[in-house]
Amino acid sequence: MRLLHSLPPYNFVGLEPELTSFEKARVVVLPVPYDSTVCYRTGARNGPHAIINASRNMELYDEELGFEPASVGIHTLDELEPSRDSPRETIKRVESAVAEILEKKKFPLMLGGEHSISVGAVRAVSKLYKDLTVLQLDAHSDLRDEFEGTKFGHTSVMRRISEFCDTVQVGIRSMCAEEAEFAKKKKLKLFHARDSLKPKFIVSSLKRNVYVTIDLDVFDPSEVPAVGTPEPGGLHWYDVLAILKEVASSRNVVGFDVVELCPIDGDITSDFLAARLAYKFLGYIFKNRIPKQ
């Protein structure tokens, strides 16, 4: 049996009990250890554990924002058990879990795991927020209709999401001919990594409510090597933060996920960046939601 922790408390950012109760927490973290449809480097199933473990070694105070985002309360759920033989069933389980978080009026933060799980989270969010855009930060467009016998794999996540929700894709630098033709035909909003990525211009394409899905391979491999399919020419730390900060300041972010971390033994650089990224984005989101004293 794999031990989830060596020292308590085992939760995102290592909070003491007074800040982790489900009733009082405003944020609920859902870890989903799943990578059954990956087609290159495996290991994303270990991503949630690595992110949570790294997060327990961060400073809670955000020097840019001048407060501790953890003060809003963060509850970490047990890892969701995926289906062993059905990508569609795993997505249904994710949808059910995120729907329950939303029903309790909590903010969902999902940690993956491969990118296919985002379909379930967006399905749940879209039923509550009709005026919704999904902002995808990713190296790959993920617009294949089907790959290796399934329509619900990580290479098809944005194809499935685009069937019921508006999307904006940022950081793209890899796609097949089928995906390029589909994006052109459907007139999808797509910003390539080679483009001049101006945060205000990107955000102007978003509706009022936004769900953000962050595939860590949006980063250049020099900063995040621990992904399943690294692509050269990616975005850098402050590029991504600038986009997330603009989204949080001008739109209603209703949830987000961080996916596709494939931990590398002996190198915790990517793990720590993923944890810091999730915590930083929470800070941007909740900075203006904290009641004035």
KEKE-3310 file (N, C-alpha, C; in steps of 0.2 Angstrom, whole numbers, plus 5000, padded with zeros to 4 digits):
npx = (5004:5003:5009:5002:5008:5022:5023:5011:5001:4993:4989:4984:4995:4998:4990:4984:4971:4961:4960:4956:4944:4929:4917:4920:4930:4933:4938:4940:4950:4952:4960:4965:4971:4975:4979:4976:4974:4985:4998:5011:5023:5021:5014:5007:4997:5003:5004:4995:4998:5012:5011:5004:5012:5023:5018:5017:5028:5030:5030:5017:5013:5010:5021:5019:5005:5002:4996:4990:4984:4980:4972:4959:4954:4956:4951:4956:4951:4950:4960:4952:4944:4948:4940:4945:4944:4937:4937:4927:4918:4927:4927:4914:4913:4922:4914:4903:4909:4914:4902:4896:4905:4902:4888:4889:4893:4907:4923:4930:4946:4955:4967:4977:4985:4979:4974:4961:4952:4947:4935:4925:4925:4922:4909:4901:4903:4897:4884:4880:4884:4879:4884:4898:4915:4929:4945:4960:4976:4990:5001:4996:4982:4972:4961:4957:4945:4944:4955:4966:4955:4946:4935:4937:4949:4965:4969:4958:4951:4948:4940:4929:4924:4922:4910:4900:4903:4910:4926:4943:4960:4976:4994:4996:5006:5007:4999:4988:4984:4970:4965:4969:4961:4948:4948:4949:4937:4927:4929:4937:4944:4960:4976:4992:5008:5018:5013:5010:5007:4996:4989:4977:4971:4969:4960:4949:4942:4935:4920:4909:4910:4922:4931:4946:4958:4974:4986:5001:5011:5011:5020:5037:5049:5061:5058:5047:5050:5044:5033:5020:5021:5032:5035:5045:5048:5039:5028:5033:5036:5032:5025:5014:5008:5005:4994:4985:4983:4976:4965:4959:4957:4947:4937:4925:4931:4927:4932:4946:4959:4974:4985:4992:5005:5020:5029:5047:5059:5069:5070:5062:5058:5048:5036:5036:5034:5021:5013:5015:5010:4996:4993:4996:4987:4975:4977:4977:4963:4956:4960:4952:4940:4940:4932:4933:4941)
npy = (4994:5011:5024:5039:5050:5056:5064:5072:5087:5079:5088:5100:5112:5110:5113:5117:5110:5120:5127:5118:5112:5105:5112:5125:5129:5138:5134:5119:5105:5093:5079:5069:5054:5049:5041:5034:5035:5041:5044:5044:5048:5040:5042:5053:5050:5050:5063:5072:5068:5072:5086:5090:5085:5094:5106:5107:5112:5125:5143:5151:5164:5177:5186:5196:5198:5201:5194:5179:5167:5155:5158:5158:5146:5129:5114:5097:5084:5066:5056:5054:5039:5032:5025:5009:5004:5012:5027:5036:5033:5037:5051:5054:5051:5061:5072:5071:5072:5085:5092:5090:5097:5110:5111:5113:5125:5128:5132:5124:5116:5106:5093:5085:5070:5065:5075:5073:5072:5085:5086:5081:5090:5102:5100:5099:5112:5119:5117:5124:5137:5147:5157:5154:5152:5141:5143:5137:5133:5127:5116:5109:5107:5098:5093:5082:5070:5057:5045:5031:5022:5029:5042:5050:5052:5060:5067:5072:5081:5095:5095:5088:5096:5108:5105:5108:5120:5137:5140:5146:5145:5145:5146:5136:5125:5114:5103:5092:5089:5086:5092:5105:5108:5107:5117:5128:5127:5128:5140:5142:5151:5154:5155:5155:5149:5156:5168:5186:5186:5195:5198:5206:5206:5193:5190:5198:5190:5181:5176:5181:5172:5160:5145:5138:5128:5121:5114:5108:5107:5118:5127:5131:5117:5120:5125:5117:5102:5090:5083:5074:5075:5085:5101:5111:5129:5135:5144:5155:5157:5170:5174:5166:5169:5182:5181:5174:5182:5193:5187:5184:5196:5202:5194:5182:5169:5152:5140:5129:5119:5110:5100:5085:5084:5074:5067:5067:5056:5062:5075:5088:5100:5103:5099:5107:5120:5118:5117:5129:5137:5134:5138:5152:5156:5154:5164:5176:5175:5175:5187:5199:5195:5194:5199:5216:5222)
npz = (5000:4996:5005:5009:5015:5025:5036:5045:5043:5029:5016:5004:5003:5017:5028:5045:5055:5058:5046:5037:5037:5029:5030:5033:5024:5009:4997:4988:4986:4973:4970:4956:4952:4938:4922:4911:4897:4891:4878:4876:4887:4902:4919:4924:4933:4945:4948:4956:4969:4970:4968:4979:4989:4987:4989:5002:5007:5004:5007:5015:5014:5002:4993:4983:4983:4996:5006:5014:5004:5009:5019:5016:5018:5014:5009:5007:4997:4998:4986:4971:4965:4950:4935:4930:4917:4909:4901:4899:4910:4920:4918:4921:4935:4939:4935:4944:4957:4956:4954:4966:4975:4970:4973:4987:4987:4986:4980:4966:4964:4954:4953:4942:4936:4920:4905:4901:4911:4913:4906:4913:4924:4918:4913:4924:4930:4919:4920:4930:4928:4915:4906:4901:4898:4893:4897:4890:4894:4886:4877:4867:4855:4858:4850:4843:4836:4839:4847:4847:4849:4858:4862:4872:4877:4882:4871:4866:4873:4872:4861:4865:4875:4868:4861:4869:4876:4875:4870:4873:4867:4873:4870:4861:4851:4844:4834:4824:4807:4806:4818:4815:4804:4810:4820:4812:4804:4814:4818:4830:4845:4845:4852:4847:4854:4848:4845:4849:4865:4873:4888:4891:4878:4876:4887:4883:4875:4882:4891:4904:4915:4919:4917:4920:4913:4915:4907:4911:4901:4894:4898:4894:4891:4898:4910:4915:4914:4918:4911:4901:4887:4881:4873:4863:4864:4873:4885:4898:4916:4921:4910:4910:4923:4921:4912:4920:4931:4925:4920:4933:4938:4930:4927:4932:4939:4940:4944:4942:4935:4936:4927:4920:4925:4926:4937:4939:4945:4958:4954:4959:4953:4944:4951:4962:4955:4949:4961:4967:4956:4957:4969:4968:4959:4965:4975:4967:4963:4975:4981:4979:4985:4998:5013:5018:5032)
capx = (5000:5007:5008:5001:5011:5027:5022:5005:4995:4994:4984:4987:4999:5000:4987:4982:4964:4956:4959:4955:4937:4925:4912:4923:4934:4930:4942:4940:4955:4950:4965:4962:4977:4973:4983:4975:4974:4991:5001:5019:5026:5016:5016:5002:4993:5007:5004:4992:5002:5018:5009:5002:5018:5027:5014:5018:5035:5029:5028:5010:5012:5012:5024:5016:4998:5002:4992:4990:4979:4977:4967:4952:4952:4957:4950:4958:4948:4954:4960:4946:4946:4946:4938:4951:4944:4933:4938:4920:4916:4931:4924:4907:4915:4924:4908:4899:4913:4914:4895:4895:4908:4898:4882:4891:4895:4914:4927:4934:4953:4956:4974:4978:4981:4979:4970:4954:4947:4944:4929:4920:4924:4918:4902:4898:4903:4893:4877:4878:4886:4878:4888:4904:4921:4934:4952:4964:4983:4992:5005:4993:4976:4968:4955:4956:4939:4945:4962:4967:4949:4942:4933:4937:4956:4968:4970:4952:4948:4945:4935:4923:4922:4920:4904:4895:4905:4914:4933:4949:4966:4982:5000:4997:5012:5007:4992:4988:4980:4963:4964:4969:4955:4942:4948:4947:4930:4923:4932:4939:4948:4966:4982:4998:5014:5023:5010:5011:5001:4994:4984:4971:4968:4966:4954:4943:4938:4931:4913:4910:4912:4928:4934:4953:4962:4981:4991:5008:5016:5010:5027:5043:5052:5066:5055:5043:5052:5041:5026:5020:5023:5035:5035:5049:5045:5033:5028:5037:5032:5029:5020:5007:5005:5001:4987:4980:4981:4972:4958:4956:4955:4942:4932:4923:4934:4922:4935:4952:4963:4981:4985:4998:5012:5023:5035:5053:5062:5075:5069:5056:5057:5041:5031:5035:5031:5014:5010:5016:5006:4990:4992:4997:4981:4970:4978:4974:4956:4952:4962:4947:4934:4940:4929:4937:4941)
capy = (5000:5017:5029:5046:5055:5054:5068:5076:5086:5078:5091:5105:5117:5107:5117:5114:5108:5125:5130:5113:5108:5106:5117:5132:5131:5141:5130:5111:5102:5086:5075:5063:5051:5045:5042:5028:5036:5044:5040:5045:5046:5039:5044:5058:5047:5052:5071:5075:5067:5076:5093:5091:5085:5100:5112:5107:5115:5132:5148:5153:5171:5179:5193:5200:5200:5204:5190:5172:5164:5149:5160:5157:5139:5125:5107:5093:5078:5060:5055:5051:5033:5032:5018:5005:5002:5016:5034:5039:5032:5041:5058:5054:5051:5068:5077:5070:5075:5093:5094:5090:5103:5116:5111:5115:5132:5129:5133:5118:5116:5099:5092:5079:5067:5067:5081:5071:5073:5091:5086:5080:5096:5107:5098:5100:5119:5122:5116:5130:5144:5146:5161:5152:5151:5138:5145:5132:5135:5121:5116:5105:5109:5092:5093:5075:5068:5050:5043:5025:5019:5032:5049:5053:5053:5067:5071:5074:5084:5101:5093:5086:5102:5113:5103:5111:5126:5141:5139:5150:5141:5149:5143:5131:5125:5107:5100:5088:5092:5085:5097:5112:5109:5107:5123:5133:5126:5130:5147:5142:5156:5150:5159:5151:5152:5161:5175:5190:5185:5200:5196:5210:5204:5186:5190:5201:5185:5177:5178:5184:5166:5157:5139:5138:5122:5122:5108:5110:5107:5125:5130:5128:5112:5122:5127:5111:5096:5084:5082:5068:5077:5091:5104:5117:5135:5136:5150:5155:5158:5177:5175:5163:5173:5188:5179:5172:5188:5197:5183:5184:5203:5205:5189:5178:5162:5148:5134:5128:5113:5109:5093:5082:5083:5067:5068:5064:5054:5065:5082:5091:5107:5104:5098:5113:5125:5116:5118:5136:5140:5133:5143:5159:5158:5155:5171:5181:5174:5177:5193:5204:5192:5194:5205:5221:5222)
capz = (5000:4995:5010:5006:5018:5030:5041:5045:5040:5022:5012:5000:5007:5023:5033:5051:5055:5058:5040:5032:5038:5023:5031:5033:5018:5003:4991:4989:4981:4971:4967:4952:4949:4932:4916:4907:4889:4888:4872:4876:4893:4908:4926:4927:4939:4951:4948:4962:4975:4970:4969:4986:4993:4986:4992:5010:5008:5002:5011:5014:5012:4995:4994:4978:4985:5003:5011:5014:5001:5013:5025:5014:5020:5009:5011:5002:4997:4996:4979:4967:4962:4943:4932:4927:4910:4905:4901:4900:4917:4925:4917:4925:4942:4940:4935:4950:4962:4955:4955:4974:4977:4968:4977:4993:4986:4987:4974:4965:4961:4953:4952:4938:4932:4913:4904:4899:4917:4913:4903:4918:4928:4914:4912:4931:4930:4914:4922:4935:4925:4908:4903:4903:4893:4896:4895:4890:4893:4884:4871:4862:4855:4860:4847:4840:4838:4842:4846:4850:4851:4862:4861:4879:4879:4884:4865:4863:4879:4870:4856:4868:4878:4863:4859:4874:4879:4872:4872:4871:4868:4873:4871:4857:4847:4841:4832:4818:4802:4808:4823:4812:4800:4814:4823:4806:4802:4819:4820:4837:4847:4847:4852:4847:4858:4844:4844:4855:4870:4877:4892:4890:4872:4877:4891:4880:4871:4887:4894:4911:4919:4916:4920:4917:4913:4914:4905:4912:4895:4891:4900:4891:4895:4902:4916:4917:4910:4920:4907:4896:4880:4881:4867:4863:4863:4877:4889:4904:4923:4922:4905:4912:4928:4918:4909:4925:4935:4921:4920:4939:4940:4926:4925:4937:4939:4944:4945:4938:4936:4934:4925:4916:4929:4926:4941:4938:4951:4960:4952:4961:4951:4941:4956:4965:4951:4949:4967:4967:4951:4959:4975:4966:4955:4971:4978:4962:4962:4981:4984:4979:4987:5005:5015:5021:5039)
cpx = (5004:5005:5007:5005:5017:5025:5015:5006:4996:4988:4987:4989:5000:4997:4985:4974:4959:4955:4957:4948:4933:4920:4914:4927:4930:4933:4942:4945:4953:4956:4963:4968:4975:4977:4982:4975:4980:4994:5008:5022:5021:5018:5011:4998:4997:5007:5001:4996:5008:5016:5007:5008:5023:5024:5015:5024:5035:5028:5021:5009:5014:5014:5021:5009:4998:4998:4993:4984:4975:4972:4960:4949:4952:4956:4952:4955:4953:4955:4954:4948:4944:4944:4944:4950:4939:4934:4932:4918:4920:4929:4918:4909:4918:4919:4904:4902:4913:4907:4894:4899:4905:4892:4883:4893:4903:4917:4931:4941:4954:4964:4974:4985:4981:4974:4962:4949:4944:4937:4924:4919:4920:4911:4898:4897:4898:4886:4875:4879:4885:4882:4895:4909:4926:4941:4957:4971:4987:4996:5001:4985:4971:4961:4954:4949:4939:4953:4963:4961:4945:4941:4934:4944:4959:4969:4964:4948:4944:4940:4929:4920:4919:4913:4898:4897:4910:4921:4938:4955:4972:4989:5001:5003:5012:5000:4993:4984:4972:4961:4964:4963:4948:4942:4946:4939:4925:4924:4933:4944:4955:4972:4988:5004:5018:5020:5012:5006:5000:4988:4977:4967:4965:4960:4948:4939:4934:4924:4915:4912:4917:4930:4941:4956:4969:4984:4998:5013:5015:5017:5032:5047:5058:5064:5051:5045:5047:5033:5026:5023:5026:5036:5040:5045:5039:5033:5032:5033:5029:5024:5013:5004:5002:4994:4982:4978:4976:4965:4955:4953:4949:4937:4930:4925:4930:4926:4941:4955:4970:4983:4991:5005:5014:5029:5041:5057:5069:5075:5062:5054:5050:5035:5030:5032:5023:5011:5010:5011:4998:4988:4992:4990:4975:4971:4975:4966:4953:4955:4956:4940:4934:4937:4934:4936:4939)
cpy = (5006:5022:5036:5052:5052:5058:5072:5083:5085:5082:5097:5111:5116:5111:5113:5114:5114:5128:5125:5110:5110:5112:5124:5134:5133:5137:5123:5109:5095:5083:5069:5060:5046:5047:5037:5029:5040:5040:5041:5043:5046:5042:5050:5056:5049:5060:5074:5074:5071:5083:5094:5090:5091:5106:5112:5110:5122:5137:5150:5160:5173:5186:5198:5203:5203:5201:5183:5169:5158:5151:5159:5150:5135:5118:5103:5086:5072:5059:5051:5044:5033:5025:5015:5004:5006:5024:5038:5039:5036:5049:5059:5055:5058:5073:5077:5073:5082:5095:5095:5096:5109:5117:5114:5122:5133:5130:5127:5119:5108:5098:5085:5076:5070:5072:5079:5072:5080:5091:5086:5086:5101:5106:5100:5108:5122:5122:5121:5137:5143:5151:5160:5151:5146:5140:5139:5135:5128:5121:5113:5107:5104:5092:5087:5073:5061:5049:5036:5022:5022:5039:5053:5053:5060:5071:5074:5079:5091:5100:5092:5092:5107:5111:5106:5117:5130:5140:5144:5146:5145:5145:5137:5131:5118:5105:5096:5091:5091:5091:5104:5113:5110:5114:5129:5133:5129:5137:5147:5148:5153:5155:5155:5154:5157:5168:5179:5190:5190:5199:5199:5208:5197:5186:5193:5196:5180:5180:5180:5178:5162:5151:5139:5131:5123:5115:5111:5110:5114:5129:5127:5123:5114:5123:5121:5105:5090:5084:5076:5069:5084:5094:5110:5123:5137:5143:5149:5158:5165:5178:5172:5166:5179:5187:5178:5178:5192:5194:5184:5191:5205:5200:5185:5170:5157:5141:5133:5121:5114:5102:5092:5083:5076:5068:5064:5062:5059:5073:5084:5098:5108:5103:5104:5119:5124:5118:5126:5140:5139:5138:5150:5161:5158:5162:5176:5181:5177:5184:5198:5201:5191:5200:5210:5221:5229)
cpz = (5000:5001:5007:5009:5023:5036:5040:5045:5032:5019:5008:5004:5015:5029:5039:5051:5055:5051:5034:5032:5031:5024:5031:5027:5012:4996:4993:4984:4980:4967:4963:4949:4944:4926:4911:4899:4887:4883:4872:4883:4899:4914:4928:4933:4946:4952:4954:4968:4975:4971:4976:4991:4993:4989:4999:5012:5005:5007:5010:5012:5005:4995:4989:4980:4992:5008:5010:5010:5005:5018:5023:5016:5014:5011:5005:5003:4996:4989:4976:4964:4955:4941:4929:4920:4906:4906:4902:4907:4922:4924:4921:4932:4944:4940:4941:4956:4962:4956:4963:4977:4976:4972:4984:4993:4988:4980:4972:4961:4960:4951:4948:4939:4925:4911:4903:4905:4917:4910:4908:4923:4925:4914:4919:4931:4925:4915:4927:4932:4917:4904:4904:4897:4897:4893:4896:4889:4892:4878:4865:4861:4857:4857:4842:4841:4841:4842:4850:4853:4856:4860:4867:4882:4880:4877:4862:4868:4876:4865:4859:4872:4874:4860:4864:4877:4875:4874:4869:4872:4868:4874:4866:4852:4844:4840:4825:4813:4803:4813:4820:4808:4804:4817:4818:4805:4808:4822:4828:4839:4849:4846:4852:4851:4854:4843:4850:4859:4875:4881:4892:4884:4873:4881:4888:4876:4876:4889:4901:4916:4916:4920:4916:4918:4911:4913:4906:4906:4892:4892:4895:4895:4899:4909:4919:4913:4912:4917:4903:4889:4879:4874:4867:4862:4867:4881:4895:4910:4923:4916:4907:4918:4926:4916:4915:4930:4931:4921:4927:4941:4936:4924:4932:4936:4943:4946:4940:4939:4934:4933:4921:4919:4929:4930:4939:4944:4952:4957:4954:4958:4948:4946:4960:4961:4950:4955:4968:4962:4954:4965:4973:4963:4960:4974:4973:4962:4969:4984:4984:4982:4995:5008:5019:5029:5042)
residu = (MET:ARG:LEU:LEU:HIS:SER:LEU:PRO:PRO:TYR:ASN:PHE:VAL:GLY:LEU:GLU:PRO:GLU:LEU:THR:SER:PHE:GLU:LYS:ALA:ARG:VAL:VAL:VAL:LEU:PRO:VAL:PRO:TYR:ASP:SER:THR:VAL:CYS:TYR:ARG:THR:GLY:ALA:ARG:ASN:GLY:PRO:HIS:ALA:ILE:ILE:ASN:ALA:SER:ARG:ASN:MET:GLU:LEU:TYR:ASP:GLU:GLU:LEU:GLY:PHE:GLU:PRO:ALA:SER:VAL:GLY:ILE:HIS:THR:LEU:ASP:GLU:LEU:GLU:PRO:SER:ARG:ASP:SER:PRO:ARG:GLU:THR:ILE:LYS:ARG:VAL:GLU:SER:ALA:VAL:ALA:GLU:ILE:LEU:GLU:LYS:LYS:LYS:PHE:PRO:LEU:MET:LEU:GLY:GLY:GLU:HIS:SER:ILE:SER:VAL:GLY:ALA:VAL:ARG:ALA:VAL:SER:LYS:LEU:TYR:LYS:ASP:LEU:THR:VAL:LEU:GLN:LEU:ASP:ALA:HIS:SER:ASP:LEU:ARG:ASP:GLU:PHE:GLU:GLY:THR:LYS:PHE:GLY:HIS:THR:SER:VAL:MET:ARG:ARG:ILE:SER:GLU:PHE:CYS:ASP:THR:VAL:GLN:VAL:GLY:ILE:ARG:SER:MET:CYS:ALA:GLU:GLU:ALA:GLU:PHE:ALA:LYS:LYS:LYS:LYS:LEU:LYS:LEU:PHE:HIS:ALA:ARG:ASP:SER:LEU:LYS:PRO:LYS:PHE:ILE:VAL:SER:SER:LEU:LYS:ARG:ASN:VAL:TYR:VAL:THR:ILE:ASP:LEU:ASP:VAL:PHE:ASP:PRO:SER:GLU:VAL:PRO:ALA:VAL:GLY:THR:PRO:GLU:PRO:GLY:GLY:LEU:HIS:TRP:TYR:ASP:VAL:LEU:ALA:ILE:LEU:LYS:GLU:VAL:ALA:SER:SER:ARG:ASN:VAL:VAL:GLY:PHE:ASP:VAL:VAL:GLU:LEU:CYS:PRO:ILE:ASP:GLY:ASP:ILE:THR:SER:ASP:PHE:LEU:ALA:ALA:ARG:LEU:ALA:TYR:LYS:PHE:LEU:GLY:TYR:ILE:PHE:LYS:ASN:ARG:ILE:PRO:LYS:GLN)
# end
